[in-house]
């Protein structure tokens, strides 16, 4: 039943979701790594501004 609902709601984008589910560990690691990088660089900019 869930598959039929997903097919109806996503239509041709179902292939994209299938790709995501097959590779979700790699994709989620990239997204989380990018978020951590942005947080780290933002905190370093704040520290350098306060030190000046």
C-alpha atoms as a printed R data frame, in Angstrom:
   type eleno elety resid chain resno      x      y       z
1  ATOM     1    CA   UNK     A     1  0.000  0.000   0.000
2  ATOM     2    CA   UNK     A     2  2.828  2.414   0.827
3  ATOM     3    CA   UNK     A     3  4.496  1.701  -2.518
4  ATOM     4    CA   UNK     A     4  1.309  2.462  -4.431
5  ATOM     5    CA   UNK     A     5  0.888  5.761  -2.538
6  ATOM     6    CA   UNK     A     6  4.494  6.723  -3.254
7  ATOM     7    CA   UNK     A     7  4.066  5.853  -6.932
8  ATOM     8    CA   UNK     A     8  0.959  8.039  -7.107
9  ATOM     9    CA   UNK     A     9  2.455 11.007  -5.236
10 ATOM    10    CA   UNK     A    10  5.949 10.999  -6.740
11 ATOM    11    CA   UNK     A    11  5.204  9.777 -10.231
12 ATOM    12    CA   UNK     A    12  8.329  9.988 -12.397
13 ATOM    13    CA   UNK     A    13 10.402 11.180  -9.439
14 ATOM    14    CA   UNK     A    14 10.161  7.704  -7.968
15 ATOM    15    CA   UNK     A    15 13.452  6.806  -9.679
16 ATOM    16    CA   UNK     A    16 15.184  9.646  -7.839
17 ATOM    17    CA   UNK     A    17 13.892  8.405  -4.505
18 ATOM    18    CA   UNK     A    18 15.002  4.879  -5.381
19 ATOM    19    CA   UNK     A    19 18.510  6.203  -6.087
20 ATOM    20    CA   UNK     A    20 18.477  8.097  -2.784
21 ATOM    21    CA   UNK     A    21 17.415  5.037  -0.784
22 ATOM    22    CA   UNK     A    22 20.157  2.946  -2.378
23 ATOM    23    CA   UNK     A    23 22.845  5.542  -1.626
24 ATOM    24    CA   UNK     A    24 21.482  7.277   1.461
25 ATOM    25    CA   UNK     A    25 24.495  6.550   3.658
26 ATOM    26    CA   UNK     A    26 26.879  8.292   1.263
27 ATOM    27    CA   UNK     A    27 24.533 11.202   0.543
28 ATOM    28    CA   UNK     A    28 23.686 11.811   4.203
29 ATOM    29    CA   UNK     A    29 27.377 11.737   5.112
30 ATOM    30    CA   UNK     A    30 28.076 14.421   2.505
31 ATOM    31    CA   UNK     A    31 25.229 16.632   3.759
32 ATOM    32    CA   UNK     A    32 26.203 16.271   7.422
33 ATOM    33    CA   UNK     A    33 29.869 16.861   6.586
34 ATOM    34    CA   UNK     A    34 28.992 20.064   4.736
35 ATOM    35    CA   UNK     A    35 26.839 21.279   7.654
36 ATOM    36    CA   UNK     A    36 29.645 20.613  10.147
37 ATOM    37    CA   UNK     A    37 32.100 22.429   7.866
38 ATOM    38    CA   UNK     A    38 29.812 25.482   7.667
39 ATOM    39    CA   UNK     A    39 29.346 25.544  11.444
40 ATOM    40    CA   UNK     A    40 33.101 25.221  11.994
41 ATOM    41    CA   UNK     A    41 34.002 28.007   9.549
42 ATOM    42    CA   UNK     A    42 31.317 30.288  10.977
43 ATOM    43    CA   UNK     A    43 32.630 29.813  14.510
44 ATOM    44    CA   UNK     A    44 36.236 30.506  13.358
45 ATOM    45    CA   UNK     A    45 35.122 33.755  11.689
46 ATOM    46    CA   UNK     A    46 33.375 34.842  14.895
47 ATOM    47    CA   UNK     A    47 36.484 34.054  16.965
48 ATOM    48    CA   UNK     A    48 38.774 36.001  14.629
49 ATOM    49    CA   UNK     A    49 36.450 39.053  14.681
50 ATOM    50    CA   UNK     A    50 36.274 39.064  18.479
51 ATOM    51    CA   UNK     A    51 40.080 38.694  18.763
52 ATOM    52    CA   UNK     A    52 40.687 41.793  16.608
